[in-house]
Amino acid sequence: MDFLFKVLKKDKKSQARLCIIRTPHGNIDTPAFSPVGTKAAVKGLTSLDLESAGTQIVLGNTYHLFLQPGVEVIDKFGGFAKFMVWKGPTITDSGGYQVSFLWDRAHKTRINSKRKIHITDMGIYFRSHIDGTKQVLTPEKSMFVQNKLGADIIMAFDQPLSDRLTRERLKDAFYRTMKWEEESFKYWQKNENERKSGSYQALFGIIQGETDKTLRRESLKFILSTGFPGLAIGGASIGASPEASAKSLDTIIDILPDNKPLHALGLGGGPEGVFVAVERGVDIFDNSSVTRMARTGLLLIYPEDGGNTGNKFRLNIEKSVLKDDKTPISKICNCMTCCTYSKAYIHHLLVSNDPLGVRLTTIHNICFYNNLMTEIRKSISNGDFQVLKKRWIT
């Protein structure tokens, strides 16, 4: 088994911790950020771009890769990392989020669950958004697909909770998720025992319960008793805001174990959300908004560039006032974009819809997050995490 989690140092005034995760495809120094490569690609970037921006680990999406190009194709390459020519560690989610919250792109409204998605204790039945074919994801199917995708860290199949659900349906989804997680664990164990080729995959159980302390603690205790190698925390509250993330994490902070890594699924809230999560024991997190913002011209800036909680550390590069600005996006950023190009040029590329603009802005935003995580790791190591937090969050 080539998977190890080790705590190297802890902050004295919080649960922030400096750790290392050993995987078959390399080590992850944590706390760490994982860009989202939904379809085995972070939009607009090559694997070399990701590496140059300081990326340690990439997350792929089980639902999308299952539907296109399909596990048969990816299996021939030996996993989605080799398919996208990424040499480092990888994560896959379970597909549960996507099939639980499908959206109708044509009408921009939630799909009527009775018409296109059907959730039972057996699994989730749905139609492909690509060609309309009938599909199903179950704990066994999710484990099979993730096995073929070949990620180093995989997730148990779950039905994420949301405040859109009634109290009764929320409780049904909560206990259904525990049932699915137990089944996922059994199929994962069977896969690992029968594996003849490929490398070890660490299965993470997902802590659900939103901001309900009783449910969150019950979920965590169940996952720990089952024996998952790692933990993840999910649900709408983790991506909603720093305040919601804090409220969810505070429900379990006193019973989180020291010997298992914790991944925050879809952590939102910008740098504020990062500090909220890290000081409550989160080791890894993914966030698709980092690259989505870049594609719409919202670029992340450091305190030295005027970034603060008031402007959410964001600069809108498409504003006309920047059309002749000769300065870089950031005066301290070490990314290729900031070291080479001016705000004026990036502005020009985006307003003229040149694809190069998206590539350059995405490189910057990913580098920003990776640089922030490097700063956080150094601050924990040096014993001044609280000083760093105060410099960023005032």
C-alpha positions as CSV (number, residue, x, y, z in Angstrom):
1,M,0.0,0.0,0.0
2,D,1.7,3.2,-1.2
3,F,-0.4,5.7,0.8
4,L,0.7,7.6,3.9
5,F,-0.5,10.6,5.8
6,K,1.7,12.3,8.3
7,V,1.3,15.5,10.4
8,L,4.5,17.4,10.5
9,K,3.5,20.4,12.6
10,K,0.4,22.0,14.0
11,D,-0.6,25.6,14.7
12,K,-0.8,26.3,18.4
13,K,-3.9,28.4,18.3
14,S,-6.0,26.5,15.7
15,Q,-6.4,23.2,14.0
16,A,-4.2,24.3,11.0
17,R,-1.6,21.6,10.3
18,L,1.4,21.1,8.0
19,C,1.2,17.5,6.6
20,I,2.4,15.3,3.9
21,I,0.4,12.8,1.9
22,R,2.3,10.1,0.1
23,T,0.6,8.6,-3.0
24,P,1.7,6.2,-5.7
25,H,2.3,9.2,-8.0
26,G,4.1,11.5,-5.7
27,N,3.8,13.4,-2.4
28,I,1.3,16.2,-1.6
29,D,2.5,18.9,0.8
30,T,-0.6,20.2,2.6
31,P,-2.6,22.3,3.0
32,A,-3.0,22.1,-0.8
33,F,-5.3,23.3,-3.5
34,S,-6.5,21.0,-6.3
35,P,-7.6,22.6,-9.6
36,V,-10.7,20.9,-11.1
37,G,-10.0,19.1,-14.4
38,T,-13.7,18.2,-15.0
39,K,-13.2,16.3,-18.2
40,A,-9.5,15.4,-17.8
41,A,-8.5,19.0,-18.6
42,V,-8.4,22.3,-16.7
43,K,-10.0,24.4,-19.4
44,G,-7.4,26.1,-21.6
45,L,-4.4,24.7,-19.9
46,T,-1.9,22.0,-20.7
47,S,-0.4,19.8,-18.0
48,L,2.8,21.7,-18.3
49,D,0.9,24.9,-17.6
50,L,-0.5,23.3,-14.4
51,E,3.0,22.1,-13.3
52,S,4.5,25.6,-14.0
53,A,1.8,27.2,-11.9
54,G,2.8,25.1,-8.9
55,T,0.0,22.5,-9.0
56,Q,0.5,19.4,-7.0
57,I,-2.8,17.5,-7.6
58,V,-5.7,17.6,-10.1
59,L,-9.3,16.5,-9.6
60,G,-11.2,14.7,-12.3
61,N,-15.0,14.4,-12.5
62,T,-16.4,10.8,-12.5
63,Y,-19.8,11.8,-13.9
64,H,-18.4,13.6,-16.9
65,L,-15.6,11.2,-17.7
66,F,-18.0,8.2,-17.3
67,L,-20.2,9.7,-20.1
68,Q,-17.4,11.1,-22.3
69,P,-15.0,9.7,-23.4
70,G,-16.1,6.7,-21.3
71,V,-14.1,4.4,-19.1
72,E,-13.2,2.0,-21.9
73,V,-11.2,4.7,-23.6
74,I,-9.5,6.0,-20.4
75,D,-8.8,2.5,-19.2
76,K,-6.7,1.9,-22.4
77,F,-4.5,4.8,-21.4
78,G,-4.1,3.5,-17.8
79,G,-6.2,6.2,-16.1
80,F,-7.2,9.8,-16.7
81,A,-3.8,11.1,-15.5
82,K,-2.0,9.4,-18.3
83,F,-4.8,10.3,-20.7
84,M,-4.2,14.0,-20.0
85,V,-0.4,13.5,-19.6
86,W,-0.3,14.5,-15.9
87,K,2.4,12.9,-13.9
88,G,1.4,14.0,-10.4
89,P,-1.3,12.7,-7.9
90,T,-5.0,12.8,-8.8
91,I,-8.4,12.8,-7.2
92,T,-11.8,11.8,-8.5
93,D,-15.2,12.7,-7.0
94,S,-17.9,10.1,-6.9
95,G,-20.3,11.5,-9.4
96,G,-23.0,11.9,-6.8
97,Y,-23.1,15.6,-6.8
98,Q,-23.6,16.0,-10.5
99,V,-26.4,13.4,-10.8
100,S,-28.1,14.7,-7.7
101,F,-28.2,18.3,-8.9
102,L,-28.6,18.1,-12.7
103,W,-29.5,21.4,-14.4
104,D,-31.3,22.0,-17.6
105,R,-28.9,24.2,-19.7
106,A,-31.6,25.2,-22.2
107,H,-34.0,26.7,-19.6
108,K,-31.5,27.5,-16.8
109,T,-33.7,25.7,-14.3
110,R,-33.5,22.6,-12.2
111,I,-34.5,19.5,-14.1
112,N,-37.8,18.1,-12.8
113,S,-36.6,15.1,-10.8
114,K,-39.6,13.0,-11.7
115,R,-38.9,13.5,-15.4
116,K,-35.2,13.1,-15.8
117,I,-33.6,11.9,-12.5
118,H,-34.8,9.2,-10.1
119,I,-33.1,8.5,-6.8
120,T,-33.7,5.2,-5.0
121,D,-31.7,3.3,-2.3
122,M,-30.2,1.3,-5.2
123,G,-28.7,4.3,-7.0
124,I,-29.4,7.3,-9.2
125,Y,-31.1,6.9,-12.6
126,F,-30.7,9.7,-15.1
127,R,-30.4,10.6,-18.7
128,S,-27.1,11.7,-20.2
129,H,-26.9,15.4,-20.8
130,I,-24.9,14.5,-24.0
131,D,-27.2,12.2,-25.9
132,G,-30.2,11.5,-23.6
133,T,-29.4,7.8,-23.1
134,K,-30.5,6.2,-19.9
135,Q,-27.8,5.8,-17.3
136,V,-27.4,4.7,-13.7
137,L,-24.8,5.3,-11.0
138,T,-24.7,3.1,-8.0
139,P,-22.0,2.6,-5.3
140,E,-20.7,-0.4,-7.2
141,K,-20.7,1.5,-10.5
142,S,-19.0,4.6,-9.0
143,M,-16.3,2.4,-7.5
144,F,-15.8,0.6,-10.9
145,V,-15.6,3.8,-12.8
146,Q,-13.2,5.5,-10.4
147,N,-11.1,2.3,-10.4
148,K,-10.7,2.6,-14.1
149,L,-10.1,6.3,-13.9
150,G,-7.1,5.4,-11.7
151,A,-6.9,8.3,-9.3
152,D,-4.8,8.1,-6.2
153,I,-7.7,9.4,-4.0
154,I,-11.3,8.5,-4.7
155,M,-14.6,9.3,-3.1
156,A,-17.4,7.2,-1.7
157,F,-20.7,7.5,-3.6
158,D,-23.0,9.9,-2.0
159,Q,-26.1,12.0,-2.3
160,P,-25.0,15.5,-1.3
161,L,-27.4,17.5,0.9
162,S,-28.8,20.9,0.1
163,D,-31.1,23.4,1.8
164,R,-33.4,22.9,-1.3
165,L,-34.5,19.6,0.2
166,T,-37.3,19.3,2.7
167,R,-36.4,18.2,6.1
168,E,-37.8,14.7,5.4
169,R,-35.9,14.4,2.1
170,L,-32.7,15.7,3.6
171,K,-32.9,13.0,6.3
172,D,-33.6,10.3,3.6
173,A,-30.6,11.5,1.6
174,F,-28.4,11.5,4.7
175,Y,-29.1,7.9,5.7
176,R,-29.0,6.8,2.0
177,T,-25.5,8.3,1.7
178,M,-24.3,6.3,4.8
179,K,-25.7,3.1,3.1
180,W,-24.0,4.0,-0.1
181,E,-20.7,4.8,1.6
182,E,-20.8,1.4,3.4
183,E,-21.4,-0.3,0.0
184,S,-18.7,1.8,-1.6
185,F,-16.3,0.7,1.1
186,K,-17.1,-3.0,0.5
187,Y,-16.6,-2.7,-3.3
188,W,-13.4,-0.7,-2.8
189,Q,-12.0,-3.4,-0.5
190,K,-12.9,-6.1,-3.0
191,N,-11.2,-4.1,-5.8
192,E,-8.1,-3.6,-3.7
193,N,-7.9,-7.3,-2.7
194,E,-8.3,-8.4,-6.3
195,R,-6.1,-5.8,-7.9
196,K,-3.5,-7.4,-10.2
197,S,-2.2,-4.2,-11.8
198,G,-2.2,-0.5,-11.2
199,S,-1.5,1.3,-7.9
200,Y,-3.3,1.7,-4.6
201,Q,-6.3,4.0,-4.4
202,A,-7.3,5.6,-1.1
203,L,-11.0,5.8,-0.6
204,F,-12.3,8.8,1.3
205,G,-15.7,8.8,3.1
206,I,-17.7,12.0,2.8
207,I,-19.0,13.7,5.9
208,Q,-22.5,15.0,5.2
209,G,-25.1,16.9,7.4
210,E,-24.8,20.5,6.3
211,T,-24.8,22.7,9.4
212,D,-26.6,20.2,11.6
213,K,-24.2,19.2,14.4
214,T,-26.0,16.0,15.2
215,L,-26.0,14.8,11.6
216,R,-22.4,15.8,10.8
217,R,-21.1,14.1,13.9
218,E,-23.1,11.0,13.2
219,S,-21.7,10.9,9.7
220,L,-18.1,11.4,10.8
221,K,-18.3,8.7,13.5
222,F,-19.8,6.3,11.0
223,I,-17.0,6.9,8.5
224,L,-14.3,6.5,11.2
225,S,-15.9,3.2,12.4
226,T,-16.0,1.9,8.9
227,G,-12.3,2.4,8.4
228,F,-11.9,4.7,5.4
229,P,-8.3,5.7,4.7
230,G,-9.3,9.4,4.4
231,L,-12.1,11.9,5.0
232,A,-13.9,14.4,2.9
233,I,-16.5,17.0,3.8
234,G,-19.2,17.9,1.3
235,G,-22.6,19.5,0.9
236,A,-23.9,22.9,-0.3
237,S,-22.7,24.7,2.9
238,I,-19.0,24.0,2.1
239,G,-19.2,25.9,-1.1
240,A,-21.7,28.6,-0.1
241,S,-19.6,31.1,1.9
242,P,-16.8,31.3,4.4
243,E,-19.4,31.6,7.2
244,A,-21.3,28.5,6.1
245,S,-18.1,26.5,5.8
246,A,-17.0,27.6,9.2
247,K,-20.4,26.6,10.7
248,S,-20.2,23.2,9.1
249,L,-16.7,22.5,10.1
250,D,-17.2,23.7,13.6
251,T,-19.8,20.9,14.1
252,I,-17.0,18.3,14.0
253,I,-13.8,20.2,14.7
254,D,-13.3,18.7,18.2
255,I,-13.6,15.0,17.0
256,L,-11.6,15.2,13.8
257,P,-8.8,12.6,14.0
258,D,-5.1,13.4,13.6
259,N,-4.3,10.4,11.6
260,K,-6.5,10.9,8.5
261,P,-6.4,13.6,5.8
262,L,-9.4,15.8,5.3
263,H,-10.5,17.1,1.8
264,A,-13.1,19.9,1.4
265,L,-15.2,19.2,-1.7
266,G,-15.9,22.4,-3.7
267,L,-14.7,24.8,-1.0
268,G,-15.8,28.3,-1.8
269,G,-15.2,31.8,-0.4
270,G,-11.9,32.8,-1.9
271,P,-8.9,33.4,0.4
272,E,-11.3,34.0,3.3
273,G,-12.8,30.5,2.8
274,V,-9.3,29.0,2.6
275,F,-8.3,30.4,5.9
276,V,-11.6,29.3,7.5
277,A,-11.0,25.8,6.3
278,V,-7.3,25.5,7.0
279,E,-7.6,26.7,10.6
280,R,-10.3,24.0,11.1
281,G,-8.1,21.1,9.9
282,V,-8.7,20.9,6.1
283,D,-5.7,19.5,4.3
284,I,-6.8,19.5,0.6
285,F,-9.6,21.2,-1.2
286,D,-10.9,21.7,-4.8
287,N,-12.7,24.7,-6.2
288,S,-13.9,25.1,-9.8
289,S,-14.7,28.9,-9.4
290,V,-11.0,29.7,-9.4
291,T,-10.8,28.9,-13.1
292,R,-14.4,29.9,-13.9
293,M,-13.7,33.4,-12.6
294,A,-10.6,33.6,-14.7
295,R,-12.6,32.9,-17.9
296,T,-14.9,35.8,-17.1
297,G,-12.1,38.3,-16.3
298,L,-12.1,38.1,-12.5
299,L,-8.5,37.9,-11.5
300,L,-7.2,37.2,-8.0
301,I,-4.9,39.8,-6.4
302,Y,-2.7,39.8,-3.3
303,P,-2.8,42.2,-0.4
304,E,0.3,43.9,-1.8
305,D,-1.8,44.7,-5.0
306,G,-4.8,46.0,-3.1
307,G,-6.6,42.8,-2.6
308,N,-8.7,42.7,0.6
309,T,-12.0,41.3,2.0
310,G,-13.8,44.3,0.7
311,N,-13.1,43.6,-3.0
312,K,-12.8,39.8,-2.3
313,F,-9.2,39.9,-3.6
314,R,-10.6,40.3,-7.2
315,L,-9.7,42.6,-10.1
316,N,-12.1,42.8,-13.1
317,I,-9.6,42.9,-16.0
318,E,-12.3,43.7,-18.5
319,K,-12.9,47.2,-17.1
320,S,-12.2,49.9,-19.7
321,V,-10.0,51.8,-17.3
322,L,-7.4,49.1,-17.7
323,K,-7.3,49.1,-21.5
324,D,-3.9,51.0,-21.6
325,D,-2.5,49.9,-18.2
326,K,1.1,48.9,-18.7
327,T,1.5,47.2,-15.3
328,P,1.1,43.5,-14.7
329,I,-1.9,42.0,-12.9
330,S,0.2,41.6,-9.8
331,K,3.6,43.2,-8.9
332,I,4.6,40.2,-6.7
333,C,3.1,37.2,-8.6
334,N,5.6,34.8,-10.2
335,C,3.3,33.3,-12.8
336,M,4.1,33.4,-16.5
337,T,1.3,35.8,-17.1
338,C,2.4,38.4,-14.6
339,C,6.1,38.0,-15.5
340,T,5.3,38.6,-19.2
341,Y,2.2,40.6,-20.0
342,S,0.5,43.8,-19.1
343,K,-3.1,44.4,-17.8
344,A,-3.8,46.2,-21.1
345,Y,-2.8,43.2,-23.2
346,I,-4.9,40.8,-21.0
347,H,-7.8,43.2,-21.2
348,H,-7.5,43.3,-25.0
349,L,-7.4,39.5,-25.3
350,L,-10.5,39.0,-23.2
351,V,-12.7,41.8,-24.7
352,S,-11.8,40.5,-28.2
353,N,-12.5,36.9,-27.2
354,D,-9.1,35.6,-28.1
355,P,-8.6,32.1,-26.5
356,L,-5.1,33.1,-25.3
357,G,-6.7,35.5,-22.8
358,V,-8.5,32.6,-21.0
359,R,-5.3,30.6,-20.9
360,L,-3.3,33.5,-19.4
361,T,-5.9,34.5,-16.8
362,T,-6.4,30.8,-15.7
363,I,-2.7,30.4,-15.3
364,H,-2.6,33.4,-13.0
365,N,-5.6,32.4,-10.8
366,I,-4.3,28.9,-10.3
367,C,-0.8,30.2,-9.5
368,F,-2.4,32.7,-7.0
369,Y,-4.0,29.8,-5.1
370,N,-0.9,27.7,-5.1
371,N,1.2,30.6,-3.9
372,L,-1.3,31.2,-1.1
373,M,-1.1,27.6,0.0
374,T,2.8,27.8,-0.1
375,E,2.6,30.9,2.1
376,I,0.2,29.0,4.5
377,R,2.5,26.0,4.7
378,K,5.5,28.2,5.4
379,S,3.6,30.1,8.1
380,I,2.6,26.9,9.9
381,S,6.1,25.6,9.7
382,N,7.5,28.9,11.1
383,G,4.8,29.1,13.8
384,D,3.3,32.4,12.5
385,F,0.1,31.2,10.8
386,Q,-2.0,33.7,12.8
387,V,0.3,36.5,11.6
388,L,-0.3,35.5,8.0
389,K,-4.0,35.2,8.5
390,K,-4.1,38.7,10.0
391,R,-2.2,40.1,7.0
392,W,-4.8,38.7,4.6
393,I,-8.0,38.8,6.6
394,T,-8.5,42.1,8.3
